[in-house]
Amino acid sequence: MSPTADLSAIVITHNEQKNLADCIASLAFCREIIVVDYASTDETVTLARSLGCKVIQTPDWLGFGVQKQRALLAASCSWVLSIDADERVTPQLQTAILGALGASGPGRQAGPDNASGPSIFGYQINRQSFFLGHPMRFGGWSPDWILRLAYRQAAYFDSALVHESLWVNGPKARLAGPLLHYSYPTIEDVLRKQVTYALLGATKRSEKGRSHGVWVALAAGLAVFIRSLILQLGFLDGRYGLLAAAARAQETFWKYAATRYLSTSKCS
């Protein structure tokens, strides 16, 4: 399918060789695809170039928010779609995006055609996440409306180290069609991301001067477990809901507990 939308897709990567090809294939309707990579040691960069992406390699890592802002600034189209390497645009979502941008036919330029800009500046998309191959319907996983499509001149990412957000200065709306998110395909991925996000979260809290004892950390983790499994009906996802709740609880525990040790190491 030839590109029809005045749309830049942006993806940040680090060793995403196993995910990137399927991600890029789902973005064939975009006019350009920008991959901003940090220190990949696999074939991510080579693969991205072979797939026709514009590749930018950064010498440093200042967090997810800063890295995605770099990708946003590199975009040249009127609209920007932010997507992670482990996400896929479904045909239904593609149709909704093209309809929203007014790019339903070949040769038509999507986006605003006057100085005042569009009437809608950003679109939220419902992300459908998978845990160990199982679509998660409860436990706080769904619905998961996130702002991912934005008018470039009105958009920016915050500078959060982790769990960054895309913001727009203007009205927002929602699009039909899910964005598939294969976030935790294996137990190894669960454990690896658990460590990564816990340490990043602890660093973020430590930089704000927060330090927590082990009992506070334990209470926080237990609260997350109960909320996810019971209050948000995670048990309806069966053993996957139980495993996901336990994983979130453990990540939360270490996010709080590690702040004490990060704070101590800075003072030593």
N, C-alpha and C positions, 0 to 999 in steps of 0.2 A: 504493500500500500504506500503510495507516494505521500509525503508530508503535506498536510493541508492547513495546519494551524500555525498562527503566529505565536509559537509557544516554545520556550526553552525548558527542557527537563534538566534538573541538576541533581547529581548524585555524589556524595562523599564516600570515599573508600579507604580501607586498609585491609589488605589480604582478603579480597572478596572474589577471588577467581571462581569459586564454586557457585556463586550466586549471580554474577554480573551478566552473563549471557542472557538468561531468562528475563532479568530485569530490563535490559536494553531492548529485547525483542518486544516487550509489552509497550515500548515507547516509540514505536515506528511512526506514529502519527505526528510526532513532534518535529519541528523544523530543525532544532539542534539539541544535542545531548552533551552536557558538560559534566565531566568526571573530574573531581578534585581529590587527588590521592595524597596520602601521607605515608611515606616509608613502607610501601608494600614490598615484601620480599618474595611473593609468588608472581604469577603471570598476569596480575590484575591490569597493570598499565599497558602491557603488550596487547592483551585481549581487548581492552577498551579502544585502543587505537585501531585495531583490526576491524572493529565493529563500527568505525566511522565517528567515534566520539571525539570531542575536543577535550584533551587531557591537560590538566594543570597539576604539577607536583609541587607541594609546599615543603619548605625546609623545617618547619616546626609544627607543633600541635598545641593550640591554645584552647582547646575545648570544642565540643560539637557546635555550639552557637557561632563561634568565630569562623570555624571551617565552612559552615553552611552560608554564612554571610559572604565569605570569599567567593563561593560558587555563585551566589546571587549577583554579586557585582560583576562577574564575568559573563553573565547572560546578556544577550543582545535583542531578544524578542520582547514584544509588549507584555507577554504573560509568562509566568514562571511556574512550573510544577516541581515541587520538591518531593523526592522519593528516595527511600533507602534501598540499598542493594538487595535486601531480602524481601522486598515488596514487589507486587505485580499489579499493573493496571488491567482490570477485567474489560472485556468487550463492552459491557453495559456502562462501565465508568467512562470508557473512551467516548462512547456515544454522547454521554451527558456532558463531558468536557467540551467536545466539538460543538454541541448545541449551545452551550453557555457562551462560548467564544465566537459563535456565529460562523464557524468554519465547516459547514455541512457539505460543501462541494469543492472540488478541485479548483485551484486558482483564486479562491476567495481569501482575502486577508482578514484574519480574525482580530478581535479586539477593537478598541475605540478608534474612531476615525475623525475625532475632533479634539480641540485643545482642552475641553472640559473633562475629558476622560470618560470612563464607563460609569454606569449607574451602580454597578456592583464591583467592588474592588478586591474581594476575596471569596473563595469558596471552601467550605468545609466538606471533607470526605469521610465516609464511614469506613474505618479500617477493621477488617476481619482477621483476627490473629489466630495462629495455629500453635499449639503446644504439643510437642512430640507427635506431630502429624494430625492432631485432633483439633477441629474448629471449636474455639472456646466461645460459648454462648452466655456464660454467667461469670460470677466471681469478679465483676468489675471490668471484664475484658470487652464486653459488648453491651450496648453500642459504644463506639469509640470515635466520636466526631472530632476530627483534627483539621486545622487550616493547612492546606497544602497547595492550593492553586491561588495565585495572587497576581494582581496587576503590578508589574515590576517597579514602576516609578513610585508606588505608594507602599511598598513592602520592605520589611527588614526582619532579620533574626536578632533576638536578644543574645547577649554574650555568655549565656549560662554554660558552665563547664559540661553539664549533662542535663538531659531532659529539657532541651532548648525548645523555643517556640517561634513560629513565624507569625508576624504581626502585620496588619495593614491599617492605614489611615483612611477609613471609609467603610461603607456598608458591606455586610457579608451575607452570604446565602449558603444553602446546602445543595449538594449534588446527589443524584441517585446513582446506584451502582457501587459495589464494594471495592476497596483496595485490599488485596490479599497480602497478609503479612506472615511470612514463614520465619518467625522470630526465634523459635527454639526447636529445631528439627531433631536434635539428639540430646541425650543426657550430658554429653561433653559440652555442648553449646550452653546448656542451662548453667552448668557449674562455671564455665569460663565467663559468661556474661554476668553471673551473680557476683563473682569476684571483682570484675571490672567496674560495674555500676556501684557496688558497695564502696569501693575505694574512691571512686569519683565523687559519690555523694558525701562520703566522710570528709574528703578534702574541701568540698564546697562549704560544708558546715563548719569545719575547722577554720577556714579563712574568714568566716563571719564571727569568729570568737566563741563558737559553741563547743562545749566539751561535756560528754555524758558518761556516767558510770555504767557498770555492767547491768545493774538492776533496771535503770531507765531503758537501756538498750533491750533488755529482755522483755520489759513491759511493752515497748514499742513493737517489737517483733510479734508478740502474742496478740496485740491489738490488730495488727495487719492480718494475721492468720484467721482470727475470729471474724473480722469484717469480710474477708474474701470468701471464706468457706461457708459461713453461716448467714451473715446479714446480706451479702450480695449473691447468695444462693449458689456458690461455687460447687457445693456437693451435688448439684444436678448435672454437672459434667463428669460425675463418677470419679474414678481414680485419677483422671487428669486434673480435675478440679482440686483434689486433695494434694497432688504433687505440686501443682502451680501455687496453691496457697502456702505450702511449706517452703517452696523456693522463695517466694516473695517475703515471707516472714524471716527467713534466714538472711536474705539480702538486707532487710531493714535492720535486723539485729547488728550486723557488722557495720552498717552505715553509721549507726549511733555509737557502737562500742569502739570503733577504730578512731573516733575523734579524740579520745583521751590520749591515745598513743601518738597520734599525729601531733597534737598539741605539745606533748612531752618532748618529742623529738626536736621540735622547733626551738624549745627553750634550753636544750642540752648543749 
